[in-house]
Amino acid sequence: MNDLARRLLAEFTGTALLVTVVVGSGITAQQLSPGDTGLQLLENSTATVFGLAVLILVFGPVSGAHFNPVVSAVDWLAGRRHGTGLPAADLGGYILAQTAGGIAGAILANVMFDQRAMQISTHHRITGGHLVGEVVATAGLIAVIFALARTGRAGLSAAAVGGYIGAAYWFTSSTSFANPAVTIGRIFSDTFAGIAPSSTPGFIAAQIAGALLGLGLIALLYPTTPAAAADNVVVPHHTDPATTTGNPIPTTR
């Protein structure tokens, strides 16, 4: 298996398992704590924090553990000027792998809990406040990831990203989706963790806006960061330059 195929497999599997954690823990929360939304959110967020941290540690050395199209897109955008970051030729593959993984993860969670494998959420979430929440959640996520990368602390990403997402579950009105692939995957779960298809375009638009805002903030805070450190996200990992399309990704990325 060549290097790009390995990285795409890691992104597909990691995103699938992330959505399985989110949806599966949401189903469990509904079963364990019916009628208590606050406790359901606590159970759901706790599982997500630990699950995300472990997945970053497992898959990060292979693909960087993006698991998120806006993280991959910002990685490409941040490194474009210096020819670093995720190559443009690989970006589409990452996004497709992440999105397919998100859908597969929701279906897997449904099957594990003896629910219909294919279902569509009826959980409508679209309000002005929720959209602002998604902008804030995604901007913060990008800021955390790239602040660590640009200060040589990307190795802390598992704990920091997991911790941030866990906190953002509670301080944002949207419960911090902050990820287009996860958002699309959660369409396929008509549970506590789901999102109705009609709410999805607004959430994704807000996530894109938040990602750009977060990148802009990092550019202002760290304007003199060396080019080699511009794209060390999410976890330092290695690639084989001989099998990577486009410019080779630095081995410290």
N, C-alpha and C positions, 0 to 999 in steps of 0.2 A: 504494500500500500504506500503510495507516495505521500509526501509531506502535506500537501493541501488536502488530500482525502482524509488523512488522519485528523487534521484540524477541524474539518467540516464534521466528521463523525463525533469529535469531542463536543463541538458546539451543538449539534443535534441532540446528542445524548444528555448533555448537561442541561440544556433548556427544557428538554422533555422531563427530566427528573425534577427540575425546579418547579415546573407547573404541576407535576404529580404531587409534590410536597404541598404546594399552595392549595390545590383543589382537594387532595386527600385529607389534609388537616382541616379544611373547611367542612367537608362532609362529616368527619369525626366530631368536630365541634358542634355541628347541628344535632348529632345523635346523642352526645354526652350532655349537652346543655341546652335543651330545647326551651325557647322562650327567653333566654338570657343572652342578648346580643353582645353585651360587654364581655362576658366570659367567653363567648364564641370567638370574639376578636382576639382576646388574649391567647387562647389556645392556638388559633390560626397563626398569629404573628410569632409566637414562640417557636413553633415548628419551622416556620419559614426562616427565621434568623439562623437556627442551627443547621438546617438543611442547606441554605445558601452558602454558609461558611465552609461546610464540608465539601460541597460541589466545587467551589473555587479551588480548594486545596487539591482535589482529585484531578480536575481537568485543566487547571491553570497552566501547569508545565507543558501541556500539549498545544493549546490554542490561545491561551491568555484568559480563558474563562470569561468571555464577554457575555454570552447568553442574552444579548440585548442588541437589537439593531441600531439603536441610537448610540450606544457605546462604540460599536464597530464603525459607524459612520463618523463619529467625532474622532476616533482614532485615525481614520483615513484623513479627515480634514485637517487635524492638528499636525500631521506629519507630511502633508502634501508639499509644502514649500521646500522642504529639505530632502524629499525623496525617502522619508522614513515612514513609520506607521504601517497600517494595513494596506497592501497594494490595492489599487482600484480594481484590478482584475479579480481579486479575491473577495471584495466587499459584497458583491451580489450573492456569491456562494454562501458567505456567512449569514446574510440576512435570510436567504431561503432556508438554510439549515436550521436557523433559530426559529423561524416561523413554523416550519414543519414539525420541529421538536415540540413547540408549544402546543400544537393541536394534538400530537401523539400523546403528550403527557396528560392532557385532560381526559382523553379517551381511556388511557391506562388507569387513571384514578377512578373513573366511572366503573370500569370492569372490576377492579379490585373490591369495590363496595357493592357489587351485585346490582348496579344500576344499568340502565340502558347505555350501551356503549356510545351511541350517537344521540346527543340531545342539544338543544339550543336554549340558552339562558333567557329568562324573562325578567331578569333583575335589571331594571332601568336605573342608571346612575347619573344621567346627564343633567347637571345643573351648573349654573355659573360658578358656584363655589367649588364644585368638584373639579371643574376645568382649571381654576386657579390652583387648587390643590395639586393637580398633576403637573402644572408648570413648576411649582415650588419643589415637589418631590423629585422631579427629573433633574432640575437645575442643581439641586443639592447632591444628587447621586453623581452627576458628572463632575461637580466640583470636588467631591471627596476622592473619586478615582484619580483625577488628573492632578490634584494637589499632592497626593501620595507619589504618583509617578514622577512628577517634576521635582520632587525633593528627595528622590532616591529611596522612598519608603514603600514601594509597591508590594513588598513582601508582607506588609500589614493589611493588605486589601481584604483578606478573608474575614478578619475580625472587624475591620472598619466598615466595609460595605454591608456585612450582615447586621452590624449594630445600627448603622444608619437606616437601613430598610426597616428594621424592627421598630425604631423610634418613629419613623415616618408613617408607619401603620396608624400611629396614635395621634400625631400632631397635624396630619393633613386630613381634610374632609373626605378625600377620595380613597383613603387607606393605602395610598402610594403604590399604584400599579407600576408607574415609571418605566415601562418596558412594552413596546409595541408587540413583540412576539408573545409575551405573557398575556397581554390584553386580548389578542386574537385567540390564543389557546383557551382562555377563560370563557369565551363565547360558547364553547362546547360543554359547559357544565351548568345545568340549571339548579344550582345550589347556592349556598351562602357566598361562595367565592366567585360566582359567575358574573357575567356582564352581558346585557342584551346587545344584539348586533347594532341597533340604532344608536347606542351610546358609544360605540367603538370609534367611529371616525373623529369625533370630538376629542376623545381621550388621546388618540394617537397624534392629532394635531397639537394638542397641549404638550405632549411629551417631546415632540420635535422642537417646539418653541422653547421649552425648558432646557433641552440639551444645548441649544444655541446660546441661551442666556448663561448657562453654567460655563460653557467654553469661553464666552466673552469675559466672565468674571475671572477665570483662571488666567487669561491673557493679560488682564490688568494687574492681577496680583503677582504674577511671575513673568514679567516681560523680558527678562534677560536669561531665561533658562536655556542652557545649551541645546542645540538641535538634537543631539543624541539622546537627550532625556525627555524630549517632547512627547513621546508616545509610549512610554513604558507602562502600558495598561493591559489587563487588570493585574496580571501576575507575570513576573519574569518567566520567559519560556524560550525554548530553542527551536529554530527551524533549520531546515537544510537548504542553503542558498541554491544548490544545484537543482532543486525540485520546486522552488518557489517562483511563481510567475511574477513579473514586475520586479521592482527593486527588492533585494533581500532585506528581511526584517532583522534589525540588530538583535543579537542574542541576549541582550539585557532587557528586551521589551516585555 
